[in-house]
Amino acid sequence: MPLPIQADLPPLCESQDGVVRIAGTRIPLERVVRAFCAGATPEQIAQDFDVLSLEVVYAVINYYLHHRQEVDAYLATADEEAAERKAISQERFDPTGVRARLLAKRDGA
């Protein structure tokens, strides 16, 4: 019996907000990639994310290893966008003195 040799698509999808997620989950690609790059084994990642099978984790890591430049560029862009959103949020809602304001409000109420 001949062995079927075929390429499987990675279990990834892009959500409406532009975030690449593991198909069928809300887990973003970056969580698995960053865990792998930090030294976690596929088995550890599958344990940490109980909705991911070991097969899916290996498939995502395989995709990352074959498309490292593209994924790294995607992650860098996501980091930049997150930093921009944080700066805008901190500008609109100054976090300085939040604790003091909340305590004053509590004590005055």
N, C-alpha and C positions, 0 to 999 in steps of 0.2 A: 504494500500500500504506500503510495507516494505521500510524502510529508508536505502539506500545504505551506508554502512560504509566502507570507504576505505582510505588509506593513499595516499596523493598527494605528488609528488616530489616537492622539493623547486624550485622556478624559478631562478636557478643559472646555470651558465655555466663557463667553464674555457677557456679563450682565448689562442691563440697560444703563447703569451708571459708569460703564467702561472698565469695570474691574474684572480681571480674569480670575475665575473661580474653578475649583474642582467640580466637575459635572455632578449634578444631583445634590450638591451641598452648598453651604454658604461660606465655605473655607476658601480664602483667597490663595492664589498660587504662591504669593510671596511667603506665606506662613510655612509652607512645606519647603520651599527653596531655602529660606533663611535658616530653618532648623537643620537642614542637610548641610549647609555651608558652615554652620556652627559646630558640626561634628556629630550630630545625631544620626543614628543608623536608621534605615528604613523601618526596621522593627520597632524602634523607639518612637518614630513618628506615627506609625500606625497605632501604637498604644496610646500616644498623647491625643490623637484625634480618632476617637472610637468609631466615627462614621466612615472612616477610610479603611478600605481593605489593604492588606500588604501589597496585593497586585496593583492597586491604584497608586499607591505611594511609589512603587518601583517605576510605574509608567510615567509618573510626573517627573521623577528624578531623571529617567532616561530622556525625556523631552528636554529637560533643562540642560543636561550634558551635551545633547546634540544641537541645542540652540542657545548656548550660553551667552553669546554677545547680544542677541535679541532680548533675552529675558533680563539680562543685567541692565540693558538700556531701558526696558520697561520699568524695572524696579527703581532705577535712578530717577526716571520721570515721575513715578508715583511718590517718591520721597520728596522731590521738589514741590509737587503739588500739595502734599501734606504740610510741608513747611510754610508754604504760602497761605494755606487755609488757617494754620495756627496763628500766623502773624496777623492776618485780618481779624480773626476772632479776638486775639489779645488787644488789638487796637480798638475794636468796638466795645469790648467788655474788659476793661482794665482789671487784671487780677490782683494788682497791688492793694493791700489792705483789706482783702475780702474777709479774712478771719475777723479782723477788728470790727468791720462794719456789721458782720453777722452777730458777733457777741454784743455789740452795742444795741443792735435791734432787739436781740433777745432780752437784754437787761432792761431796755426801755419799754418793752411790751407788757 
